[in-house]
Amino acid sequence: MQQKLGVGVRKSLGVQPGRAVVAAAMRNRRCLRGRYNGGSVVLAPYLLYERHEIPHLAALTVSRDGKVGRAEKLSVYRLPGLTDLELTGELFEPVPEMLETHQHPIDVLLGSALGAND
């Protein structure tokens, strides 16, 4: 079941793995640790959105398999592919300019780290 919150914004009322942890990470601006495509990742989550009814996470990759992220850009992760998600103690400060080229007209925003503490 879904509830419309406004133009382009929708809130899922069902329980979906990972969403609560991602929402807490964005709200508190804390990084996430988890697994994606068989590797370990540490992510700074910026946006949670739905595209074609599949939740996606736009995040800065802080590290992948223990190596520091190569680029200061957002990567997109399909939320169903992220497993073993947990909050880390590492804080991050979102940079709004990183989102300028990211959003797509069909995206339905579910949550954002921008403005979470402002």
Secondary structure per residue as TSV (DSSP state, phi and psi in degrees):
chain	resnum	aa	ss	phi	psi
A	1	M	-	360.0	139.5
A	2	Q	E	-128.7	149.7
A	3	Q	E	-123.6	127.7
A	4	K	E	-75.4	133.0
A	5	L	E	-105.4	-18.3
A	6	G	E	161.2	-175.1
A	7	V	T	-61.8	119.8
A	8	G	T	72.4	8.3
A	9	V	E	-126.9	132.4
A	10	R	E	-142.3	144.3
A	11	K	E	-116.8	127.5
A	12	S	E	-80.9	133.0
A	13	L	-	-94.5	-7.4
A	14	G	S	-87.2	162.4
A	15	V	-	-87.8	125.5
A	16	Q	-	-130.2	131.7
A	17	P	T	-55.7	135.1
A	18	G	T	90.7	-28.3
A	19	R	H	-62.7	-41.5
A	20	A	H	-66.0	-39.7
A	21	V	H	-67.7	-42.4
A	22	V	H	-63.8	-43.9
A	23	A	H	-60.6	-43.0
A	24	A	H	-64.5	-40.1
A	25	A	H	-63.9	-43.4
A	26	M	H	-67.3	-44.1
A	27	R	H	-60.6	-40.7
A	28	N	H	-97.5	0.8
A	29	R	T	52.2	49.9
A	30	R	E	-114.2	147.1
A	31	C	E	-73.2	159.8
A	32	L	E	-112.9	146.1
A	33	R	E	-117.4	138.6
A	34	G	E	-170.6	-165.3
A	35	R	E	-123.2	141.7
A	36	Y	E	-147.1	128.1
A	37	N	T	50.0	41.6
A	38	G	T	80.9	-3.4
A	39	G	E	-114.1	163.9
A	40	S	E	-92.8	142.0
A	41	V	E	-135.0	149.4
A	42	V	E	-120.6	124.8
A	43	L	E	-125.4	144.7
A	44	A	E	-102.5	103.7
A	45	P	E	-77.6	127.2
A	46	Y	E	-101.8	-53.2
A	47	L	E	-134.3	140.9
A	48	L	E	-115.4	123.1
A	49	Y	E	-144.5	167.0
A	50	E	E	-115.4	133.3
A	51	R	E	-133.1	125.4
A	52	H	T	54.2	40.4
A	53	E	T	65.3	17.0
A	54	I	E	-116.7	125.7
A	55	P	E	-71.0	136.5
A	56	H	E	-126.2	151.8
A	57	L	E	-120.5	123.3
A	58	A	E	-95.4	120.5
A	59	A	E	-146.0	153.4
A	60	L	E	-82.9	127.4
A	61	T	E	-82.7	106.5
A	62	V	E	-73.1	-44.5
A	63	S	E	-154.3	154.5
A	64	R	E	-136.2	123.0
A	65	D	T	52.3	39.3
A	66	G	T	82.5	-3.4
A	67	K	E	-101.5	137.0
A	68	V	E	-60.6	140.6
A	69	G	-	-54.3	142.3
A	70	R	S	-81.9	-30.0
A	71	A	S	-130.7	147.2
A	72	E	S	-88.2	69.4
A	73	K	S	-145.7	160.8
A	74	L	E	-81.0	139.5
A	75	S	E	-111.7	155.9
A	76	V	E	-109.7	131.5
A	77	Y	E	-123.6	130.3
A	78	R	E	-73.1	123.8
A	79	L	G	-57.6	-38.0
A	80	P	G	-61.9	-21.1
A	81	G	G	-86.8	-12.5
A	82	L	E	-88.5	123.7
A	83	T	E	-125.5	166.4
A	84	D	E	54.3	37.2
A	85	L	E	-70.9	135.8
A	86	E	E	-150.3	153.1
A	87	L	E	-74.0	145.1
A	88	T	E	-105.7	175.3
A	89	G	E	-85.5	-4.3
A	90	E	E	-79.9	124.2
A	91	L	E	-91.1	157.3
A	92	F	-	-140.9	155.5
A	93	E	-	-113.5	114.8
A	94	P	-	-63.1	143.0
A	95	V	-	-109.9	106.2
A	96	P	G	-55.3	-33.4
A	97	E	G	-61.1	-22.8
A	98	M	G	-67.5	-17.7
A	99	L	G	-92.8	-7.4
A	100	E	T	-55.2	-37.2
A	101	T	T	-107.4	8.9
A	102	H	T	-89.5	-44.6
A	103	Q	-	-69.4	144.2
A	104	H	-	-117.7	145.4
A	105	P	T	-59.0	-25.1
A	106	I	T	-89.8	-4.1
A	107	D	-	-68.2	140.8
A	108	V	E	-113.0	112.2
A	109	L	E	-68.6	130.3
A	110	L	E	-110.7	-25.2
A	111	G	E	-177.1	159.0
A	112	S	E	-150.3	145.7
A	113	A	S	-80.8	-18.5
A	114	L	T	-73.0	127.8
A	115	G	T	79.8	2.3
A	116	A	S	-62.4	-34.5
A	117	N	-	-118.6	8.1
A	118	D	-	-87.0	360.0
